[in-house]
């Protein structure tokens, strides 16, 4: 019996959430597209891998990670399932809007 090992890259669910946000907040288009392009090529195994690439990302628990977008003017909260290489967009908003959510449960 043979097993083939596939190196999977991250699948981001869903890019349309990012697109809808940057269409309303044009200043975020380039930073969000850049973030997406970088992340979709990754094969992260754990949060340590994320911190090596994004040193200012916050690991908040419950498989949630907060990324600073556009010089920390915006926050992007994702839920990551490392085993299946999926990143689920849970929240994108201003720093002020972020202050009104619980990043660990959103």
C-alpha positions in Angstrom: 0.0 0.0 0.0 1.4 3.4 -1.0 0.6 6.7 0.6 1.1 10.0 -1.2 1.9 13.0 0.9 0.5 16.2 -0.4 1.7 19.5 0.8 -1.4 21.5 1.1 -1.5 25.3 1.2 -4.0 27.2 3.3 -7.5 27.6 2.0 -9.0 30.9 3.0 -12.8 30.9 3.6 -13.9 33.2 2.2 -12.1 35.7 0.1 -15.5 37.4 -0.7 -15.6 38.6 2.9 -12.4 40.4 2.4 -13.5 41.7 -1.0 -16.8 43.1 0.4 -14.8 44.9 3.1 -12.2 46.5 0.9 -15.0 47.6 -1.5 -16.4 49.7 1.3 -12.9 50.6 2.7 -10.7 51.1 -0.3 -7.6 51.8 1.8 -7.6 48.2 2.9 -7.6 46.6 -0.6 -3.9 46.4 -1.1 -3.1 45.2 2.5 -5.9 42.6 2.5 -4.9 41.3 -1.0 -1.3 41.1 0.2 -2.3 39.3 3.4 -4.4 36.8 1.3 -1.6 36.2 -1.2 0.9 35.4 1.5 -1.4 33.2 3.6 -2.8 31.1 0.8 0.8 29.9 0.1 1.5 28.8 3.6 1.5 25.3 5.1 1.3 26.3 8.8 1.5 23.5 11.3 0.9 25.6 14.4 0.8 29.1 15.8 4.5 29.3 16.1 4.7 29.1 12.3 2.3 32.1 12.1 4.4 34.2 14.6 7.5 33.5 12.6 5.9 35.1 9.5 3.7 37.7 11.2 5.4 38.8 14.4 2.7 41.3 15.3 -0.1 38.7 15.0 -1.9 38.0 18.3 -2.6 34.4 19.2 -5.8 34.8 21.3 -6.7 31.2 21.9 -9.4 28.9 20.7 -7.6 28.7 17.4 -8.2 32.4 16.8 -5.5 34.7 15.4 -5.7 38.5 15.1 -3.7 40.1 12.3 -3.0 43.8 12.1 -4.0 45.3 8.8 -2.8 48.6 7.4 -0.5 49.6 10.3 -2.9 48.3 13.0 -5.8 50.6 11.7 -7.8 47.4 11.1 -8.0 44.0 12.7 -8.6 40.7 11.0 -9.7 37.8 13.2 -9.4 34.3 11.7 -10.1 30.8 13.0 -7.5 28.3 11.8 -7.9 24.5 11.5 -4.3 23.5 11.0 -5.1 19.8 10.3 -7.0 20.6 7.2 -5.1 23.8 6.3 -8.2 26.1 6.4 -8.4 29.7 7.6 -11.9 31.0 8.3 -12.4 34.8 8.3 -14.4 35.6 11.5 -14.1 39.4 11.6 -12.6 42.3 9.8 -13.1 45.9 11.1 -11.5 48.9 12.5 -9.5 48.8 15.7 -12.4 50.5 17.5 -14.9 47.9 16.2 -12.6 45.2 17.3 -12.7 46.5 20.8 -16.4 45.6 21.0 -16.0 41.9 20.1 -14.6 38.8 21.8 -11.9 37.6 19.5 -11.8 34.2 21.3 -15.4 33.4 20.5 -16.3 35.2 17.3 
